Amino acid sequence: MKIKCVITDDEPIARKGLRGYIEKTDFLTLTGECENALQLNELLKKEQPELLFMDIEMPYINGIDFLSGIHNPPKVIITSAYEQYALKGYELNVTDYLLKPIPFDRFLKAVNRVHELLQKEQESIPEPYLFVKTDKLLKKVTIQDILFIESMGNYVLIHTSSSKEITYSPLKSLLEFLPDNLFIQVHRSYIVQTSKVQAIEGNMLIIGTHKIPIARNLRDEVLNALLKDKLISR
């Protein structure tokens, strides 16, 4: 499990120290650095980190006031040279409060706690699924396992990572049951899960050993969806 994290601190030396600690911790990935809460506010409109390292005393708006004003923040570890904000920090449900200078063992204890909390949250969320009628059975298919779906007249063939399931259904009707942030119709006969696309070859999407055609009128929409998921770059 990789945890995407962001550092927000107006002191370059403090950011450098945290950056070094993050690089030493295999389950952390640094996705951004901000000098103040205004920069962080802009970053959070584009990115969704799972962990913030947040200083308190910064220009424009302090860390406590910023955290008080955002809805549903990620996990937060406050990094401050001042003890007096600790109580207010915990009232805001921060995961930990680290006093500068921060020893590595104390840093590691804090991020291990974040890892444990996120792992528990992930395990408590049930995997989405759907039931499809195949032969005389209603068979459970986990959404995440679906690679792509192929239309065969009045039937569809659901290709998963471990099986192929045939069920009676128009492709359009099945699309309505799938999360639109995960799946896209790329051709009148095909729906793909965007995260499963491994490459693009001309007007074909490659998923494992399969090549799925992209309809000419859907090409821009498909490419934009893949770019949004950062699967490809122009």
C-alpha positions as CSV (number, residue, x, y, z in Angstrom):
1,M,0.0,0.0,0.0
2,K,1.5,3.3,-1.1
3,I,0.5,6.5,0.7
4,K,0.5,9.7,-1.4
5,C,1.6,12.6,0.8
6,V,2.2,16.4,0.6
7,I,4.5,18.6,2.6
8,T,3.3,22.1,3.6
9,D,5.9,24.2,5.3
10,D,7.4,27.7,4.7
11,E,10.9,26.7,5.8
12,P,13.0,25.1,3.1
13,I,15.2,23.2,5.6
14,A,12.1,21.7,7.2
15,R,10.7,20.6,3.8
16,K,14.1,19.1,2.9
17,G,14.2,17.1,6.2
18,L,10.7,15.7,5.7
19,R,11.5,14.9,2.1
20,G,14.5,12.9,3.1
21,Y,12.5,11.0,5.7
22,I,9.8,10.2,3.1
23,E,12.3,8.9,0.7
24,K,13.6,6.5,3.3
25,T,10.0,5.1,3.9
26,D,9.0,2.6,1.3
27,F,5.3,3.0,1.6
28,L,5.3,6.8,1.3
29,T,5.2,8.7,-2.0
30,L,5.8,12.5,-2.1
31,T,3.4,14.0,-4.6
32,G,3.7,17.7,-3.8
33,E,5.4,20.4,-1.7
34,C,3.8,23.7,-0.7
35,E,5.3,26.8,1.0
36,N,2.0,27.9,2.5
37,A,-1.7,27.0,2.9
38,L,-2.7,29.0,-0.2
39,Q,-0.5,26.8,-2.4
40,L,-1.9,23.7,-0.6
41,N,-5.5,24.9,-1.3
42,E,-4.7,25.1,-5.0
43,L,-3.0,21.7,-5.0
44,L,-6.0,20.0,-3.2
45,K,-8.2,21.1,-6.1
46,K,-6.2,18.9,-8.4
47,E,-4.7,16.2,-6.3
48,Q,-6.1,13.8,-3.6
49,P,-3.2,13.0,-1.3
50,E,-3.9,10.6,1.6
51,L,-1.6,12.4,4.0
52,L,-0.6,16.0,4.8
53,F,2.5,17.0,6.7
54,M,1.4,20.5,7.9
55,D,3.3,23.3,9.6
56,I,1.3,25.7,11.8
57,E,2.9,29.1,11.7
58,M,3.0,30.1,8.0
59,P,2.3,33.3,6.1
60,Y,-1.2,34.3,5.0
61,I,-3.1,31.6,7.0
62,N,-1.8,29.3,9.7
63,G,-2.2,25.6,9.5
64,I,-4.8,25.3,12.2
65,D,-7.1,27.9,10.6
66,F,-6.7,26.2,7.2
67,L,-7.6,22.7,8.6
68,S,-10.6,24.2,10.4
69,G,-11.9,25.4,7.1
70,I,-11.6,22.4,4.8
71,H,-14.2,19.6,4.4
72,N,-13.2,16.0,4.7
73,P,-9.4,16.5,4.8
74,P,-6.9,13.7,4.4
75,K,-4.9,12.3,7.3
76,V,-2.8,15.1,8.9
77,I,0.4,15.0,10.8
78,I,1.2,18.4,12.2
79,T,4.9,19.4,12.2
80,S,5.6,22.4,14.4
81,A,8.2,24.0,16.6
82,Y,5.5,25.1,19.1
83,E,3.7,22.9,21.7
84,Q,0.9,25.3,22.3
85,Y,-1.1,24.2,19.2
86,A,-1.2,20.6,20.1
87,L,-4.6,20.6,21.9
88,K,-6.2,22.5,19.1
89,G,-4.6,20.1,16.6
90,Y,-6.1,17.1,18.2
91,E,-9.5,18.8,18.4
92,L,-9.3,18.8,14.6
93,N,-8.7,15.1,14.6
94,V,-5.1,15.2,13.3
95,T,-3.4,11.8,13.4
96,D,-0.2,13.0,15.1
97,Y,1.7,16.1,16.3
98,L,5.4,16.2,15.8
99,L,7.7,18.8,17.4
100,K,10.6,20.1,15.4
101,P,13.4,19.1,15.2
102,I,11.8,15.7,14.4
103,P,13.8,12.5,15.0
104,F,13.3,9.8,12.4
105,D,12.1,7.2,14.9
106,R,9.3,9.6,15.9
107,F,8.4,10.3,12.3
108,L,8.3,6.6,11.5
109,K,6.0,5.9,14.5
110,A,3.6,8.6,13.2
111,V,3.5,7.4,9.6
112,N,3.2,3.8,10.6
113,R,0.0,4.8,12.5
114,V,-1.3,6.5,9.4
115,H,-0.6,3.3,7.4
116,E,-2.4,1.2,9.9
117,L,-5.5,3.6,9.9
118,L,-5.7,3.7,6.1
119,Q,-5.3,-0.1,5.9
120,K,-8.2,-0.6,8.3
121,E,-10.4,1.9,6.4
122,Q,-9.6,0.2,3.1
123,E,-10.4,-3.3,4.5
124,S,-13.7,-2.0,5.9
125,I,-15.0,-0.8,2.5
126,P,-16.7,-3.7,0.7
127,E,-15.6,-4.3,-2.9
128,P,-18.3,-3.3,-5.3
129,Y,-19.8,-6.1,-7.4
130,L,-22.7,-7.0,-9.6
131,F,-24.7,-10.3,-10.2
132,V,-25.0,-11.5,-13.7
133,K,-27.2,-14.3,-15.0
134,T,-25.1,-16.9,-16.7
135,D,-26.6,-20.4,-17.6
136,K,-28.9,-21.0,-14.7
137,L,-26.9,-19.2,-12.1
138,L,-26.7,-15.7,-10.8
139,K,-23.0,-15.2,-10.6
140,K,-21.2,-12.5,-8.6
141,V,-18.6,-10.5,-10.5
142,T,-16.3,-8.1,-8.7
143,I,-16.2,-4.7,-10.5
144,Q,-12.4,-4.4,-10.0
145,D,-11.8,-7.7,-11.8
146,I,-13.6,-6.6,-15.0
147,L,-11.1,-5.9,-17.9
148,F,-13.6,-5.1,-20.6
149,I,-17.1,-6.1,-21.8
150,E,-17.9,-7.2,-25.4
151,S,-21.3,-7.0,-27.1
152,M,-22.5,-10.2,-28.9
153,G,-25.9,-9.2,-30.3
154,N,-28.4,-9.6,-27.4
155,Y,-25.7,-10.9,-25.1
156,V,-22.5,-9.6,-23.6
157,L,-19.2,-11.3,-22.8
158,I,-17.7,-10.0,-19.6
159,H,-13.9,-10.5,-19.6
160,T,-12.4,-10.6,-16.1
161,S,-8.9,-11.2,-14.9
162,S,-9.8,-14.9,-14.4
163,S,-12.9,-15.8,-16.4
164,K,-15.3,-15.0,-19.2
165,E,-19.0,-14.6,-18.3
166,I,-21.8,-14.6,-20.9
167,T,-25.1,-13.0,-19.9
168,Y,-28.2,-11.8,-21.7
169,S,-28.1,-8.0,-21.7
170,P,-27.8,-5.1,-24.1
171,L,-24.4,-3.4,-23.7
172,K,-26.0,0.0,-23.0
173,S,-28.1,-1.5,-20.1
174,L,-25.0,-3.0,-18.4
175,L,-23.1,0.3,-18.8
176,E,-25.7,2.0,-16.6
177,F,-24.7,-0.3,-13.6
178,L,-21.0,0.4,-13.9
179,P,-19.2,3.4,-12.2
180,D,-18.7,6.0,-14.9
181,N,-15.4,7.1,-13.3
182,L,-14.0,3.6,-14.0
183,F,-15.6,2.5,-17.2
184,I,-16.0,4.0,-20.7
185,Q,-17.6,2.9,-23.9
186,V,-15.0,3.0,-26.6
187,H,-16.9,1.4,-29.4
188,R,-20.5,0.3,-30.1
189,S,-19.5,-3.2,-29.1
190,Y,-17.0,-2.6,-26.3
191,I,-16.8,-1.1,-22.8
192,V,-13.4,-1.0,-21.0
193,Q,-12.2,-0.3,-17.5
194,T,-9.8,2.6,-18.0
195,S,-7.3,1.5,-15.4
196,K,-6.8,-1.8,-17.2
197,V,-5.6,-0.2,-20.4
198,Q,-1.9,-1.0,-20.8
199,A,-1.1,0.7,-24.2
200,I,-2.6,2.2,-27.3
201,E,-1.7,1.1,-30.8
202,G,-3.2,3.2,-33.5
203,N,-6.9,2.9,-32.9
204,M,-6.6,-0.1,-30.6
205,L,-6.5,-0.3,-26.9
206,I,-4.3,-3.1,-25.5
207,I,-5.4,-5.0,-22.4
208,G,-3.3,-8.0,-21.8
209,T,-3.4,-10.1,-25.0
210,H,-6.6,-8.4,-26.2
211,K,-6.9,-5.5,-28.7
212,I,-10.1,-3.5,-28.4
213,P,-11.0,-1.0,-31.2
214,I,-11.7,2.6,-30.6
215,A,-14.6,4.1,-32.6
216,R,-13.5,7.1,-34.6
217,N,-16.3,9.3,-33.2
218,L,-15.3,8.3,-29.6
219,R,-11.5,8.7,-29.9
220,D,-11.2,12.1,-28.3
221,E,-13.4,11.2,-25.4
222,V,-11.5,8.0,-24.8
223,L,-8.1,9.7,-25.0
224,N,-9.3,12.4,-22.6
225,A,-10.5,9.7,-20.1
226,L,-7.2,7.9,-20.3
227,L,-5.2,11.1,-19.9
228,K,-7.3,12.0,-16.8
229,D,-6.3,8.7,-15.3
230,K,-2.6,9.5,-16.2
231,L,-2.3,6.3,-18.2
232,I,-0.9,8.0,-21.2
233,S,0.6,11.4,-22.2
234,R,0.6,13.2,-25.5
